[in-house]
């Protein structure tokens, strides 16, 4: 059976690989668990391409068909392993860095694209220097991103000093500082092929990922093209201009943007599968399987399936459920109060990213009603059912 090297683990991708008749070999970082019976090797740092390659070579794998990564931290390592093992897919590790480093990315965007002002910062950079350059309120975060972890909004020298303590302080390219954009966020999940946008959908975050890291419930739903036609036109224009300027390989991508009165402002773009349950929600809404397309690209295959982004019958959204205040909610409590397409809730389980102890998918023919239902579920989760 052909083997697929997979950096990181994700249930949906594992199932898609099984459907394709591919045998995954996982490179994981503790405390990630892989399914029973799967071969794997552990590494200390998903960003360390040398360590990833050593893990792969030491496994002495036969019949390797390709390399995949389930998250942003493995994008560079995947490109490097493909290059060294003459495998299909993106092998340009230098170009890949423009989708890892937020300063490099914003510096390379075409001039007509609005974006936050961005620069590197270090322990030698003063609060006054950054405030004079970026404004009284600015953002500190890892240059290579970390799902909003170690991202902080800075309004004072004291907040800046606390934020710097989350980093090693030993690198001039570890941290970026950006001007703060106070606006809601949407994201574009899409397919870039042969230098153009082949397919895309737009979803709206109910709260920012930063707010979710700090205790909120991460939730997002697919938007209705008919109801938001101007937004869709702006988003597709932004995606085409940004990606053409950044010159990515054929890929599944995830692009985040801020919705301001003057239009969309670029946030950041990654050349990897979207996170959380976005692939599942897109498949349910449009029938487009991003997991399967990512596998096809890693195998060097053409994208064969029909790509529809028109007017679906139902719109879907997801929620990453948290342990409620008081910890007294059960899955049955959720199911008595709301209608779910899917739900799993285990309040006694160890909390995952964004405080996740469960997840849910909901849908409605009317996108506005879906939005309201999801807000109601969030309040129910946060308040413990009150």
KAHUWO-V148030 format. One record per residue. SS is DSSP state (a for helix, b for strand, c for the rest). PSI is psi in whole degrees, 0 to 359 (none if undefined). NEAR is the number of other ideal C-beta (glycine too) atoms within 10 Angstrom. Layout:
ss:SS psi:PSI near:NEAR
ss:SS psi:PSI near:NEAR
This chain:
ss:c psi:129 near:8
ss:c psi:144 near:13
ss:b psi:144 near:18
ss:b psi:120 near:23
ss:b psi:126 near:26
ss:b psi:120 near:28
ss:b psi:112 near:26
ss:c psi:171 near:21
ss:c psi:142 near:20
ss:c psi:129 near:19
ss:a psi:313 near:10
ss:a psi:320 near:16
ss:a psi:321 near:23
ss:a psi:318 near:17
ss:a psi:322 near:12
ss:a psi:323 near:21
ss:a psi:320 near:20
ss:a psi:317 near:12
ss:a psi:331 near:11
ss:c psi:355 near:16
ss:c psi:31 near:8
ss:c psi:144 near:20
ss:b psi:107 near:17
ss:b psi:140 near:20
ss:b psi:119 near:20
ss:b psi:138 near:22
ss:b psi:114 near:27
ss:b psi:161 near:20
ss:c psi:130 near:18
ss:c psi:145 near:8
ss:c psi:30 near:8
ss:c psi:136 near:16
ss:c psi:140 near:10
ss:c psi:158 near:17
ss:c psi:151 near:13
ss:c psi:137 near:5
ss:c psi:354 near:5
ss:c psi:141 near:16
ss:b psi:144 near:12
ss:b psi:163 near:17
ss:b psi:145 near:15
ss:b psi:145 near:13
ss:c psi:160 near:19
ss:c psi:336 near:8
ss:c psi:111 near:12
ss:c psi:341 near:22
ss:c psi:348 near:16
ss:c psi:98 near:16
ss:a psi:326 near:19
ss:a psi:316 near:11
ss:a psi:320 near:17
ss:a psi:314 near:25
ss:a psi:321 near:17
ss:a psi:320 near:13
ss:a psi:319 near:22
ss:a psi:311 near:21
ss:a psi:322 near:12
ss:a psi:341 near:9
ss:c psi:345 near:16
ss:c psi:57 near:6
ss:c psi:141 near:15
ss:c psi:152 near:7
ss:c psi:51 near:8
ss:b psi:125 near:18
ss:b psi:333 near:18
ss:b psi:180 near:24
ss:b psi:138 near:28
ss:b psi:157 near:26
ss:b psi:143 near:27
ss:c psi:351 near:24
ss:c psi:175 near:17
ss:a psi:327 near:23
ss:a psi:340 near:21
ss:a psi:4 near:24
ss:a psi:315 near:24
ss:a psi:314 near:24
ss:a psi:322 near:28
ss:a psi:316 near:29
ss:a psi:320 near:25
ss:a psi:318 near:18
ss:a psi:319 near:27
ss:a psi:316 near:21
ss:a psi:314 near:17
ss:a psi:332 near:14
ss:a psi:8 near:16
ss:c psi:50 near:8
ss:c psi:158 near:19
ss:c psi:168 near:14
ss:c psi:188 near:21
ss:c psi:123 near:21
ss:c psi:6 near:19
ss:c psi:88 near:14
ss:a psi:329 near:19
ss:a psi:313 near:8
ss:a psi:328 near:15
ss:a psi:329 near:21
ss:a psi:335 near:15
ss:a psi:352 near:21
ss:a psi:8 near:28
ss:c psi:312 near:19
ss:c psi:120 near:20
ss:a psi:330 near:23
ss:a psi:312 near:18
ss:a psi:319 near:18
ss:a psi:309 near:24
ss:a psi:331 near:20
ss:a psi:334 near:12
ss:a psi:350 near:13
ss:c psi:148 near:18
ss:c psi:149 near:10
ss:c psi:335 near:5
ss:c psi:351 near:9
ss:c psi:123 near:16
ss:c psi:137 near:15
ss:b psi:164 near:20
ss:c psi:148 near:21
ss:c psi:137 near:12
ss:b psi:141 near:21
ss:b psi:161 near:18
ss:b psi:155 near:17
ss:b psi:158 near:29
ss:c psi:182 near:15
ss:c psi:341 near:16
ss:c psi:352 near:8
ss:c psi:126 near:18
ss:c psi:158 near:12
ss:a psi:318 near:19
ss:a psi:318 near:10
ss:a psi:313 near:13
ss:a psi:319 near:19
ss:a psi:320 near:18
ss:a psi:327 near:10
ss:a psi:319 near:14
ss:a psi:348 near:20
ss:c psi:166 near:13
ss:c psi:332 near:10
ss:c psi:127 near:15
ss:b psi:176 near:24
ss:b psi:137 near:19
ss:b psi:133 near:23
ss:b psi:166 near:24
ss:b psi:139 near:18
ss:c psi:328 near:22
ss:c psi:8 near:20
ss:c psi:154 near:21
ss:c psi:41 near:13
ss:c psi:37 near:19
ss:c psi:358 near:19
ss:c psi:141 near:14
ss:c psi:17 near:15
ss:c psi:130 near:20
ss:b psi:140 near:18
ss:b psi:128 near:14
ss:b psi:127 near:24
ss:c psi:358 near:14
ss:c psi:161 near:12
ss:a psi:327 near:12
ss:a psi:317 near:10
ss:a psi:323 near:15
ss:a psi:316 near:21
ss:a psi:320 near:12
ss:a psi:321 near:13
ss:a psi:321 near:20
ss:a psi:332 near:19
ss:c psi:344 near:8
ss:c psi:355 near:15
ss:c psi:165 near:18
ss:c psi:328 near:9
ss:c psi:12 near:12
ss:c psi:11 near:8
ss:c psi:145 near:12
ss:c psi:356 near:12
ss:c psi:25 near:12
ss:c psi:328 near:16
ss:b psi:140 near:24
ss:b psi:149 near:23
ss:b psi:136 near:28
ss:b psi:150 near:24
ss:b psi:144 near:16
ss:c psi:131 near:16
ss:c psi:114 near:18
ss:c psi:84 near:8
ss:c psi:158 near:15
ss:b psi:165 near:12
ss:b psi:144 near:20
ss:b psi:164 near:23
ss:b psi:150 near:23
ss:b psi:120 near:23
ss:b psi:133 near:23
ss:b psi:178 near:29
ss:b psi:124 near:21
ss:b psi:122 near:25
ss:b psi:131 near:18
ss:c psi:41 near:6
ss:c psi:19 near:11
ss:b psi:165 near:10
ss:b psi:113 near:17
ss:b psi:326 near:14
ss:b psi:149 near:21
ss:b psi:157 near:21
ss:b psi:160 near:23
ss:b psi:134 near:23
ss:b psi:156 near:22
ss:b psi:130 near:19
ss:b psi:137 near:17
ss:c psi:327 near:21
ss:c psi:165 near:17
ss:c psi:152 near:18
ss:a psi:327 near:22
ss:a psi:317 near:17
ss:a psi:327 near:15
ss:a psi:320 near:23
ss:a psi:325 near:18
ss:c psi:7 near:14
ss:c psi:353 near:11
ss:c psi:171 near:20
ss:c psi:120 near:23
ss:b psi:126 near:28
ss:b psi:148 near:26
ss:b psi:153 near:25
ss:b psi:156 near:25
ss:b psi:138 near:26
ss:c psi:156 near:21
ss:c psi:117 near:18
ss:c psi:324 near:17
ss:c psi:325 near:10
ss:c psi:334 near:12
ss:c psi:49 near:17
ss:a psi:320 near:10
ss:a psi:318 near:8
ss:a psi:316 near:18
ss:a psi:319 near:20
ss:a psi:316 near:11
ss:a psi:317 near:17
ss:a psi:317 near:24
ss:a psi:323 near:16
ss:a psi:315 near:15
ss:a psi:314 near:21
ss:a psi:315 near:22
ss:a psi:314 near:16
ss:a psi:315 near:15
ss:a psi:313 near:23
ss:a psi:324 near:22
ss:a psi:322 near:14
ss:a psi:325 near:16
ss:a psi:344 near:19
ss:c psi:61 near:11
ss:c psi:166 near:21
ss:c psi:174 near:16
ss:c psi:131 near:19
ss:b psi:162 near:23
ss:b psi:134 near:23
ss:b psi:163 near:23
ss:b psi:115 near:21
ss:b psi:129 near:25
ss:b psi:143 near:16
ss:b psi:152 near:28
ss:b psi:138 near:19
ss:b psi:100 near:18
ss:b psi:165 near:13
ss:c psi:327 near:5
ss:c psi:354 near:7
ss:b psi:195 near:15
ss:b psi:138 near:21
ss:b psi:128 near:17
ss:b psi:134 near:21
ss:b psi:290 near:19
ss:b psi:165 near:21
ss:b psi:138 near:25
ss:b psi:144 near:21
ss:c psi:75 near:25
ss:c psi:174 near:22
ss:c psi:143 near:24
ss:c psi:157 near:22
ss:c psi:183 near:22
ss:c psi:228 near:20
ss:c psi:19 near:22
ss:a psi:318 near:20
ss:a psi:319 near:24
ss:a psi:318 near:20
ss:a psi:319 near:25
ss:a psi:321 near:24
ss:a psi:318 near:16
ss:a psi:323 near:21
ss:a psi:313 near:21
ss:a psi:350 near:19
ss:c psi:12 near:12
ss:c psi:119 near:23
ss:c psi:96 near:18
ss:a psi:329 near:25
ss:a psi:312 near:24
ss:a psi:322 near:19
ss:a psi:321 near:25
ss:a psi:321 near:22
ss:a psi:315 near:22
ss:a psi:316 near:20
ss:a psi:322 near:23
ss:a psi:336 near:23
ss:c psi:356 near:17
ss:c psi:22 near:13
ss:c psi:160 near:12
ss:c psi:151 near:8
ss:c psi:108 near:17
ss:c psi:333 near:8
ss:c psi:156 near:12
ss:c psi:133 near:9
ss:c psi:103 near:15
ss:c psi:127 near:12
ss:c psi:28 near:20
ss:c psi:232 near:7
ss:c psi:98 near:8
ss:c psi:163 near:19
ss:c psi:325 near:7
ss:c psi:152 near:14
ss:b psi:142 near:24
ss:b psi:152 near:24
ss:b psi:166 near:29
ss:b psi:159 near:24
ss:b psi:138 near:26
ss:b psi:103 near:23
ss:b psi:142 near:29
ss:b psi:165 near:23
ss:c psi:129 near:20
ss:c psi:162 near:21
ss:c psi:126 near:13
ss:c psi:343 near:10
ss:c psi:27 near:10
ss:c psi:359 near:11
ss:c psi:146 near:22
ss:c psi:169 near:13
ss:a psi:324 near:16
ss:a psi:326 near:9
ss:a psi:316 near:16
ss:a psi:314 near:21
ss:a psi:334 near:13
ss:a psi:335 near:9
ss:a psi:341 near:11
ss:c psi:157 near:15
ss:c psi:122 near:10
ss:c psi:147 near:17
ss:c psi:321 near:15
ss:b psi:145 near:14
ss:b psi:139 near:18
ss:b psi:129 near:13
ss:b psi:116 near:22
ss:c psi:87 near:12
ss:c psi:340 near:16
ss:c psi:356 near:7
ss:c psi:153 near:12
ss:c psi:138 near:8
ss:c psi:133 near:11
ss:c psi:199 near:13
ss:a psi:143 near:15
ss:a psi:28 near:23
ss:a psi:21 near:17
ss:b psi:123 near:19
ss:b psi:7 near:20
ss:b psi:175 near:20
ss:b psi:157 near:18
ss:b psi:150 near:24
ss:b psi:132 near:18
ss:b psi:161 near:23
ss:b psi:164 near:23
ss:b psi:147 near:18
ss:c psi:336 near:11
ss:c psi:118 near:13
ss:a psi:323 near:23
ss:a psi:321 near:11
ss:a psi:322 near:12
ss:a psi:316 near:21
ss:a psi:315 near:18
ss:a psi:318 near:12
ss:a psi:317 near:19
ss:a psi:320 near:22
ss:a psi:321 near:13
ss:a psi:319 near:13
ss:a psi:320 near:23
ss:a psi:312 near:19
ss:a psi:319 near:12
ss:a psi:316 near:19
ss:a psi:313 near:25
ss:a psi:325 near:16
ss:a psi:359 near:12
ss:c psi:30 near:14
ss:c psi:355 near:17
ss:c psi:none near:9
